[in-house]
Amino acid sequence: MTTALRASRLEKTHRRGGEQVHALRGVGIEVEAGRLVALIGRSGSGKTTLLNCLLGWERPDRGEVEVPGVRDPAAAPWTTVAVVPQRFGLLDELGLADNVALAARLAGLPRPREAAVEALGELRLAHLADRLPGEVSLGEQQRTALARALVVRPAFLVADEPTGQLDEELTGHVLTRLRVACAAGTGVLVASHDPAVVAAADRVVRLEDGRLVD
Ligand SMILES: Nc1ncnc2c1ncn2[C@@H]1O[C@H](COP(=O)(O)OP(=O)(O)OP(=O)(O)O)[C@@H](O)[C@H]1O
């Protein structure tokens, strides 16, 4: 099976004043194309640090991240590695469709605005296309961030708690949408505390005190 992303021997120590926090202590993880992998672990176990290292948002002290076909994963284009950040990262002054269309445009998709409205529709947000992020609920903002990630059909998708703001029905809908992305070949890594995400995953990996346990 093709690999969407592979990381090995990742180590990361955060320094807080004189204190050192060993957030990652030799983590290896592989996400195959077309698979949904759930990353679980208690608060503070290192999940966000791991995702940040995979995305190149933080530099690990040691270890490697490989995305097949990409020389520097930290500089990978949107079409290769997409993300739903914990705090969504939407641009406040752009409407929801324009937020999604920006990603489509950067990825070079034809008719980015139409692609954006379609991606929003797949997450039941088409009626909010022209609202600003500040004019919709947190759950709607979260699904917009997911639409922005999926519109480019990425090879690899990282999502940090993507159902954190959603009720049971919308969680089910989002998971179905993620499974559709997997069926189209995307490898998905979801950090989550949500039992519904864990149940929908092909594989579950758990971080405990900076180490991965299966
Ligand atoms: N920038 C930072 N500076 C110092 N310490 C940090 C920093 N970022 C994270 N940490 C510490 O590293 C450890 C792992 O944090 P991380 O955010 O990766 O955990 P998490 O599993 O994502 O938690 P949560 O589920 O609450 O989001 C924690 O002890 C945290 O306090």
The ligand as an SDF file (V2000), in Angstrom:
LIG
                    3D

 31 33  0  0  0  0  0  0  0  0999 V2000
    5.4030   25.9820   22.8660 N   0  0  0  0  0  0  0  0  0  0  0  0
    5.5050   25.2590   23.9770 C   0  0  0  0  0  0  0  0  0  0  0  0
    6.3310   25.6410   24.9790 N   0  0  0  0  0  0  0  0  0  0  0  0
    6.4370   24.8970   26.0820 C   0  0  0  0  0  0  0  0  0  0  0  0
    5.7660   23.7430   26.3220 N   0  0  0  0  0  0  0  0  0  0  0  0
    4.9150   23.3370   25.3740 C   0  0  0  0  0  0  0  0  0  0  0  0
    4.7280   24.0590   24.1480 C   0  0  0  0  0  0  0  0  0  0  0  0
    3.8050   23.3950   23.3840 N   0  0  0  0  0  0  0  0  0  0  0  0
    3.4510   22.3080   24.1080 C   0  0  0  0  0  0  0  0  0  0  0  0
    4.1030   22.2640   25.2890 N   0  0  0  0  0  0  0  0  0  0  0  0
    4.0040   21.1860   26.3090 C   0  0  0  0  0  0  0  0  0  0  0  0
    4.3100   19.9560   25.6660 O   0  0  0  0  0  0  0  0  0  0  0  0
    3.4370   18.9240   26.1250 C   0  0  0  0  0  0  0  0  0  0  0  0
    2.6530   18.3630   24.9250 C   0  0  0  0  0  0  0  0  0  0  0  0
    1.7580   19.3770   24.4640 O   0  0  0  0  0  0  0  0  0  0  0  0
    0.7530   19.1560   23.2180 P   0  0  0  0  0  0  0  0  0  0  0  0
    0.0680   20.4560   22.9690 O   0  0  0  0  0  0  0  0  0  0  0  0
    1.5290   18.5460   22.1060 O   0  0  0  0  0  0  0  0  0  0  0  0
   -0.2720   18.0830   23.8290 O   0  0  0  0  0  0  0  0  0  0  0  0
   -1.6870   17.5700   23.2830 P   0  0  0  0  0  0  0  0  0  0  0  0
   -1.6710   16.0960   23.4500 O   0  0  0  0  0  0  0  0  0  0  0  0
   -1.9180   18.1090   21.9190 O   0  0  0  0  0  0  0  0  0  0  0  0
   -2.7230   18.2530   24.2920 O   0  0  0  0  0  0  0  0  0  0  0  0
   -4.2800   18.6780   24.0360 P   0  0  0  0  0  0  0  0  0  0  0  0
   -5.0340   17.4020   23.8300 O   0  0  0  0  0  0  0  0  0  0  0  0
   -4.6170   19.3550   25.3430 O   0  0  0  0  0  0  0  0  0  0  0  0
   -4.3080   19.6250   22.8610 O   0  0  0  0  0  0  0  0  0  0  0  0
    2.5450   19.5570   27.1920 C   0  0  0  0  0  0  0  0  0  0  0  0
    3.1410   19.3010   28.4420 O   0  0  0  0  0  0  0  0  0  0  0  0
    2.6020   21.0480   26.8600 C   0  0  0  0  0  0  0  0  0  0  0  0
    2.3900   21.8330   28.0110 O   0  0  0  0  0  0  0  0  0  0  0  0
  1  2  1  0
  2  3  1  0
  2  7  2  0
  3  4  2  0
  4  5  1  0
  5  6  2  0
  6  7  1  0
  6 10  1  0
  7  8  1  0
  8  9  2  0
  9 10  1  0
 10 11  1  0
 11 12  1  0
 11 30  1  0
 12 13  1  0
 13 14  1  0
 13 28  1  0
 14 15  1  0
 15 16  1  0
 16 17  2  0
 16 18  1  0
 16 19  1  0
 19 20  1  0
 20 21  2  0
 20 22  1  0
 20 23  1  0
 23 24  1  0
 24 25  2  0
 24 26  1  0
 24 27  1  0
 28 29  1  0
 28 30  1  0
 30 31  1  0
M  END
$$$$
